[in-house]
Amino acid sequence: MGDRLIQGQSHYAIGELCLARGENSRAAEHLQRARELFDDLGSSLWLAKTLIQLLEAGEAGDATPGVDDIDRVTAVLANSDSKEAGRLLRSLAEVRTALASVQASSGVAWMTPSSRFMVDEQQQRLPRSS
């Protein structure tokens, strides 16, 4: 587990740096790799952080988390009593609220768990809130 966790954290850190430099598509690549590693390892805290950063990247394509991802991580974090889990739960709640707001204002209904938030007419990603 140790090497893969460090690998995931490295991809996460590179993704954060890319976001800070405005390189969103490159950030999304690293964050997606981190997401896969943290998901495989069952590291819910790191997975939650990564999902939040992927949403910030905005150009993440297929890597963009959906409401199903947010709900799954929220359910896992809800069983933790750490301060970090509490902070991440609040952040995930804000993200979910923002997605619901975008959905309500654009008239796009929640999609099935396997799909992502797409505007049917334009086939473009919905704007992400920061």
C-alpha positions as CSV (number, residue, x, y, z in Angstrom):
1,M,0.0,0.0,0.0
2,G,2.8,2.5,0.9
3,D,4.3,2.9,-2.6
4,R,1.0,3.2,-4.3
5,L,-0.2,5.8,-1.6
6,I,2.9,7.8,-2.2
7,Q,2.4,7.6,-5.9
8,G,-1.2,8.8,-5.5
9,Q,-0.1,11.7,-3.3
10,S,2.6,12.6,-5.9
11,H,0.1,12.7,-8.7
12,Y,-2.2,14.8,-6.4
13,A,0.5,17.3,-5.6
14,I,1.5,17.6,-9.3
15,G,-2.2,18.1,-10.1
16,E,-2.5,20.9,-7.5
17,L,0.6,22.6,-8.9
18,C,-0.8,22.4,-12.5
19,L,-4.1,24.0,-11.2
20,A,-2.1,26.8,-9.6
21,R,-0.4,27.4,-13.0
22,G,-3.7,27.3,-14.9
23,E,-2.8,24.1,-16.7
24,N,-6.2,22.5,-16.0
25,S,-6.1,19.6,-18.6
26,R,-2.6,18.6,-17.3
27,A,-3.9,18.8,-13.7
28,A,-6.9,16.6,-14.6
29,E,-4.5,13.9,-16.0
30,H,-2.6,13.7,-12.7
31,L,-5.6,14.1,-10.5
32,Q,-7.4,11.3,-12.5
33,R,-4.4,9.0,-11.9
34,A,-4.5,9.9,-8.2
35,R,-8.2,9.3,-8.1
36,E,-7.7,5.8,-9.5
37,L,-5.0,5.0,-7.0
38,F,-6.8,6.3,-4.0
39,D,-10.0,4.5,-5.0
40,D,-8.2,1.2,-5.4
41,L,-6.5,1.7,-2.0
42,G,-9.8,2.7,-0.3
43,S,-8.3,6.0,0.9
44,S,-11.5,8.0,1.3
45,L,-9.8,11.2,2.7
46,W,-7.4,11.5,-0.3
47,L,-10.2,10.4,-2.7
48,A,-12.4,13.2,-1.4
49,K,-9.7,15.8,-1.8
50,T,-8.9,14.6,-5.3
51,L,-12.6,14.7,-6.4
52,I,-12.8,18.3,-5.2
53,Q,-9.7,19.2,-7.1
54,L,-11.0,17.5,-10.3
55,L,-14.1,19.6,-10.1
56,E,-11.9,22.7,-9.8
57,A,-9.9,21.6,-12.9
58,G,-13.2,21.9,-14.9
59,E,-11.7,20.5,-18.1
60,A,-11.3,17.0,-16.7
61,G,-13.4,15.3,-19.5
62,D,-14.3,11.8,-18.4
63,A,-12.4,12.3,-15.2
64,T,-14.9,14.9,-13.9
65,P,-16.6,13.5,-10.9
66,G,-20.4,13.1,-10.9
67,V,-23.0,13.3,-8.1
68,D,-22.6,9.5,-7.7
69,D,-18.9,9.9,-6.9
70,I,-19.6,12.7,-4.4
71,D,-22.3,10.7,-2.7
72,R,-20.1,7.5,-2.5
73,V,-17.2,9.4,-0.9
74,T,-19.6,11.3,1.4
75,A,-21.1,8.1,2.7
76,V,-17.6,6.7,3.5
77,L,-16.5,10.0,5.2
78,A,-19.7,10.2,7.2
79,N,-18.4,7.2,9.2
80,S,-15.2,9.0,10.2
81,D,-15.0,11.3,13.2
82,S,-11.8,13.0,12.1
83,K,-11.6,16.8,11.8
84,E,-10.3,16.4,8.2
85,A,-13.3,14.2,7.3
86,G,-15.6,16.9,8.7
87,R,-14.0,19.6,6.7
88,L,-14.1,17.5,3.5
89,L,-17.8,16.6,4.1
90,R,-18.6,20.3,4.3
91,S,-16.6,20.9,1.0
92,L,-18.4,18.0,-0.7
93,A,-21.7,19.4,0.4
94,E,-20.9,22.7,-1.1
95,V,-19.8,21.0,-4.3
96,R,-23.0,19.0,-4.5
97,T,-25.1,22.2,-3.9
98,A,-23.2,24.0,-6.6
99,L,-23.8,21.1,-9.0
100,A,-27.5,21.2,-8.1
101,S,-27.6,24.9,-8.7
102,V,-26.0,24.5,-12.1
103,Q,-28.5,21.7,-12.9
104,A,-31.5,23.8,-11.8
105,S,-30.4,26.9,-13.7
106,S,-29.6,25.0,-16.9
107,G,-32.6,22.7,-16.9
108,V,-30.5,19.6,-17.0
109,A,-31.8,16.8,-14.9
110,W,-29.5,14.6,-12.8
111,M,-28.1,11.9,-15.1
112,T,-27.7,8.2,-14.3
113,P,-24.7,7.3,-12.1
114,S,-22.6,6.1,-15.0
115,S,-23.0,9.4,-16.9
116,R,-21.6,12.8,-16.3
117,F,-23.2,16.3,-16.4
118,M,-23.5,17.1,-20.1
119,V,-25.6,19.7,-21.9
120,D,-27.4,17.6,-24.6
121,E,-27.7,20.4,-27.1
122,Q,-24.1,21.5,-27.1
123,Q,-22.3,18.4,-25.7
124,Q,-20.1,20.7,-23.6
125,R,-19.3,20.4,-19.9
126,L,-21.4,22.5,-17.6
127,P,-19.5,25.4,-16.0
128,R,-17.9,24.5,-12.6
129,S,-18.1,26.8,-9.6
130,S,-14.9,27.6,-7.8
